[in-house]
């Protein structure tokens, strides 16, 4: 049997990481920039975490009332002399519109209960409230008092 051939001896290499020469140092400007970058990244991360926590707190504060029972309070009570089939209050809660079974729309002021406007919505007194039984625009203008007509 033949003897295995000997390998040549490896050249000398450094066994560990390269060490910089003793004269090489990191400049003070680079160290300052590294510290500044570290603070900026840290503060940015904290700001993101704080904003997410703020959003979560906001959502909790907005959702919290949904966990409580509903409360309804009567603010104004107005005596009405006619039966009401439908009722509508304006968004500022200053007026209320009522619709009676006879097809008459009445608008009342909530502050004092005064009748502001009254309009029949049906063409005749005996007609029932249906989609096609309403008053036309020309008839509406003829029946409305001068102070309530729409200006075009």
C-alpha positions as CSV (number, residue, x, y, z in Angstrom):
1,X,0.0,0.0,0.0
2,X,1.2,3.4,-0.8
3,X,1.6,6.0,1.9
4,X,-0.5,9.1,1.7
5,X,1.2,12.1,0.3
6,X,1.9,14.7,2.9
7,X,0.2,18.0,2.6
8,X,2.2,21.2,2.6
9,X,2.2,23.1,5.8
10,X,-0.4,25.9,5.9
11,X,0.8,29.5,5.8
12,X,0.6,31.4,9.0
13,X,-2.8,33.1,9.5
14,X,-4.2,34.9,12.5
15,X,-6.2,32.5,14.6
16,X,-8.7,35.1,16.0
17,X,-10.3,38.3,14.8
18,X,-8.0,41.0,13.5
19,X,-7.1,43.5,16.1
20,X,-6.6,47.1,15.0
21,X,-3.3,48.6,15.5
22,X,-2.8,50.5,18.7
23,X,-2.8,53.9,16.9
24,X,-6.3,53.4,15.4
25,X,-9.1,55.0,17.5
26,X,-12.7,55.9,16.8
27,X,-13.0,59.6,16.4
28,X,-14.9,61.7,18.9
29,X,-17.3,62.9,16.2
30,X,-18.3,59.4,15.2
31,X,-18.9,58.5,18.9
32,X,-21.0,61.6,19.3
33,X,-23.0,60.7,16.2
34,X,-23.5,57.1,17.4
35,X,-24.8,58.3,20.8
36,X,-27.2,60.8,19.1
37,X,-28.5,58.1,16.7
38,X,-29.1,55.8,19.6
39,X,-31.1,58.4,21.5
40,X,-33.1,59.4,18.4
41,X,-34.0,55.7,17.7
42,X,-34.8,55.1,21.4
43,X,-37.0,58.2,21.7
44,X,-38.7,57.4,18.4
45,X,-39.6,53.9,19.6
46,X,-40.9,55.3,22.9
47,X,-43.0,57.8,21.0
48,X,-44.5,55.1,18.8
49,X,-45.3,53.0,21.9
50,X,-46.8,56.0,23.7
51,X,-49.0,56.9,20.6
52,X,-50.3,53.3,20.4
53,X,-51.1,53.4,24.1
54,X,-52.9,56.7,23.6
55,X,-55.0,55.3,20.8
56,X,-55.9,52.3,22.9
57,X,-56.9,54.6,25.9
58,X,-59.0,56.8,23.5
59,X,-60.8,53.7,22.1
60,X,-61.5,52.5,25.7
61,X,-62.9,55.9,26.7
62,X,-65.1,56.0,23.6
63,X,-66.4,52.4,24.1
64,X,-66.9,52.6,27.8
65,X,-70.4,54.2,27.6
66,X,-71.6,51.3,25.4
67,X,-71.2,49.0,28.4
68,X,-73.6,51.1,30.6
69,X,-77.4,50.9,30.3
70,X,-79.1,53.6,28.2
71,X,-80.7,56.6,29.9
72,X,-83.6,58.6,28.5
73,X,-84.8,61.8,30.1
74,X,-87.8,63.9,29.3
75,X,-86.6,67.5,28.9
76,X,-89.8,69.1,27.6
77,X,-93.4,68.0,27.7
78,X,-95.8,69.7,25.4
79,X,-99.6,69.0,25.6
80,X,-100.9,68.1,22.1
81,X,-104.6,68.3,21.3
82,X,-104.6,65.9,18.4
83,X,-103.5,62.3,18.0
84,X,-100.0,61.7,16.6
85,X,-98.9,58.9,14.2
86,X,-95.4,60.2,13.6
87,X,-93.0,62.5,15.4
88,X,-89.8,64.2,14.4
89,X,-87.5,66.5,16.4
90,X,-85.0,68.7,14.7
91,X,-81.2,68.2,15.3
92,X,-81.0,71.4,17.5
93,X,-84.0,70.2,19.5
94,X,-85.9,73.5,19.1
95,X,-88.9,72.3,17.0
96,X,-91.0,69.1,16.7
97,X,-93.0,68.0,13.7
98,X,-96.0,65.8,14.2
99,X,-98.1,64.0,11.7
100,X,-101.7,63.1,12.6
101,X,-103.8,60.3,11.2
102,X,-105.8,62.9,9.2
103,X,-102.7,63.7,7.2
104,X,-101.9,67.1,8.8
105,X,-98.3,68.1,9.5
106,X,-97.9,70.4,12.5
107,X,-94.6,72.0,13.6
108,X,-94.4,73.1,17.2
109,X,-91.8,75.2,19.0
110,X,-90.4,73.2,22.0
111,X,-89.6,76.3,24.0
112,X,-93.3,77.3,24.5
113,X,-95.3,74.7,22.6
114,X,-96.6,77.3,20.1
115,X,-97.8,76.1,16.7
116,X,-95.3,77.3,14.1
117,X,-96.8,75.8,10.9
118,X,-99.7,73.5,10.0
119,X,-100.0,71.9,6.5
120,X,-102.4,69.3,5.2
121,X,-100.4,66.7,3.2
122,X,-103.4,64.9,1.7
123,X,-105.3,66.1,-1.4
124,X,-108.7,65.7,0.3
125,X,-110.0,65.3,3.8
126,X,-111.3,61.7,3.2
127,X,-108.1,60.4,1.5
128,X,-105.9,58.0,3.3
129,X,-102.2,58.7,3.7
130,X,-100.6,56.8,0.8
131,X,-97.6,57.4,-1.4
132,X,-99.6,58.9,-4.3
133,X,-102.1,60.9,-2.3
134,X,-100.0,64.0,-1.5
135,X,-100.5,67.6,-2.4
136,X,-98.7,68.9,-5.5
137,X,-96.2,71.8,-5.4
138,X,-98.6,74.2,-6.9
139,X,-101.4,73.4,-4.5
140,X,-98.9,73.6,-1.6
141,X,-97.9,77.1,-2.5
142,X,-101.6,78.1,-2.8
143,X,-102.5,76.8,0.6
144,X,-99.4,78.1,2.4
145,X,-99.6,81.5,4.1
146,X,-97.4,84.2,2.5
147,X,-94.8,84.1,5.3
148,X,-94.2,80.4,4.8
149,X,-93.9,80.1,1.0
150,X,-90.5,79.1,-0.4
151,X,-88.8,81.8,-2.5
152,X,-87.2,80.7,-5.7
